[in-house]
Amino acid sequence: MQTMSFSQAAKEGKGLEDAIQDAVATVYPAIVRIHVVAENGSGGRMKKSRGSGSGVIISPKGYVVTNHHVAGKATRLTCRLHDGEELEAILVGTDALTDLSVLRLQLDNRVGENPLPTAEFGDSDEVKVGDVVLAMGSPAGLSQSVTRGIASNLTMISTQRDSFRLDGENVGMLVRWIGHDAVIFPGNSGGPLVNLTGEIIGINEVGIGSLGGAIPGNLARSVANQLIEHGKVSRSWSGIEAQPLLEKDRHKQGVLVAGVIEESPAQEAGLLPGDIIQRFDGEKVNAIIPEDLPLFNRIALSIPVGKTVDIHGLRSGKKISWELTTEAREAARMPERELKNWGITARNFSKLSALEARRPDSSGIQVHSVRPGSAADRAKPSLRPGDVITNVDREEVANLGELLAKTKKIIEGQEEAVPVLVAFDRGLAKLLTVVEVGPEKERDTPPQAWKPWLGVATQVLTRELSAVLDVTGLKGVRIIQVYPDTPAEKAAFEAGDVLLKMDGQIIQAKREEDAEVFGNMIREYKIGSKVVFSILRDGKPMEKTAQLERRPTPASELEEYEDRDFEFKVRELSFANRVNLRLEKKARGLMVENVDSAGWAALAGLRQGDVILKVDGEPIDRVEAFRVKMESIAKNRSARVTFFVKRRIHTLFIEFEPNWEKP
């Protein structure tokens, strides 16, 4: 079916508004809002993040087309249909080079029996400048929306060379966008561009100035079909880097060879920079302007892998031909993995990334990022991004799989980190270092000796303060808070009382620097001692006797537990926590002491300072019980875990959705 322009719609007796309504009614129900949990390597961690985008259902089997930059690194996908129903989805395949991904809805969990709404691709080659187009999607994660515009440019590319890269791939190498002025916003990415016949003619990808850019539908359909069938897109690699002809050669027609990558099929075939290719596998090729290059690249990349291609062209103005046998094109960059015991993220080499790094082959593991303070960072010399690990514990490691297996063998049964000799390359230099791999030794916090305390917070009675309080010349401290259920409260001390003496001894405090004087005097006594305090209350002198008690256990000495799956740490509630949070003495709960910014806990919304009251409905008040509960959750690989927490004066439920396949 051909694209319908407004003039065509008019000839068929339809007004523009009617045609738009028909197109919307056809495609709108097939729009999905995609909620994504993704992972990206940074700072030595695989950091998790939330995002949203748009997609369109193209098959009754639940296949959804969207952008790679929306879903290509997803660990969890949830799609909301037009009627509000939410379905989990899995990533079928992704292609960074065209910025396209295909998901599949998990239809087994679908409510109702109505057929799944779908949309169909039209022929994007039939689109003409001036055609009315509709951009559909879910901007900013909102409900589905539609905006209207016209096709403004059919060969739109970025004005800056190599300016749009995804995972090392130059998207502009293959994609020429359909430019249009239908308003799109962040979150529209992955949604369809639709003609007035209700067909998909593009997949919206970018916004440049006031124009939107959509990947042409014909390209999107071809890539989607390959991803559905094979889970990936197979392409050939020749090693030719092309650019438009120089001004002086434009009368010759063809494509200029700008560069030939070393050890590539093109080098073996004898091509040289400056050659002009005029026929490639029997097809005429020509690139006068940058917008022409994606057409040549599509031809070159779509050649079957291993095919011998006849190439004809010019060298120094004379005709010449070459025979080139293509190779399989690997990704520009391989995905990274986190090695927690090292404190790094790292990746294998592809052929292209090995060549970029000037490596002799694809052997070795490239460090992508290093966590500050980690084992890799503490090594001397420390590992840095770009370093290539080649040997661990005097054994060569060729890839991540071997490094992970070696690490597991080293740390098995160990309770503390193990010093390991590591060989790595930094450019042309070959270095050795020692990395302490494995569980880090727990930092022992020496228990403080039990100390007496009164149970008050004080401020120094400075000269300025004593003058205002009409007690000029006196030394001491003023009580600013009396803690509950303490010797001070039992002795009926009050905030505002001025303490001048202890058992007749003057409290020598008159400057801010003397803030520790009162505490030091208290510590001179034994637990259980009765102390007579000389005080002023509202200007009147009086005495109060208090029996000192043992100071509550400080937070640093309370039992704690670090959950490595969800990546956060809890401890028992301290006395100060109970006071500051206005909790009863016997209130249950555990204090969240730390939440790693890269983990599932942070992603779910848990915060430092939260008090965990319940886990999956079960009250929690001791660290040991919490540890047992969390280990049970990890063992059973629970799909969802719910915490009930107190946050200041509020309580809320926090739901975790861990991905146990990629812990």
Secondary structure, DSSP 8 states (H G I E B T S, - for coil): -----HHHHHHTT--HHHHHHHHHHHHGGGEEEEEEEEEEEETTEEEEEEEEEEEEE-STT-EEEE-HHHHTTEEEEEEE-TTS-EEEEEEEEEETTTTEEEEEE-GGG--S--------B--GGG--TT-EEEEEE-GGG-S-EEEEEEEEEEEE--SSTT--EETTEEGGGT--EEEE-S---TT-TT-EEE-TTS-EEEEEEEEETTEEEEEEHHHHHHHHHHHHHHSS---EE--EEEE---GGGTTT-SEEEEEE-TTSHHHHHT--TT-EEEEETTEE---SSGGGHHHHHHHHHTS-TT-EEEEEEEETTEEEEEEEE-EE---SS--EEEETTTTEEEE---HHHHHHTT-SSS-SEEEEEE-TTSHHHHSSS---TT-EEEEETTEE--SHHHHHHHHHHHHTT-SS-EEEEEEEEETTEEEEEEEEESS------------EE--EEEEE--HHHHHHTT-TT---EEEEEE-TTSHHHHTT--TT-EEEEETTEE----SGGGTTHHHHHHHTS-TT-EEEEEEEETTEEEEEEEE-EE----GGGS-EEEETTTTEEEEE--HHHHHHTT--TT---EEEEEE-TTSHHHHHT--TT-EEEEETTEE---HHHHHHHHHHHHHHT-S-EEEEEEETTEEEEEEE---TT--
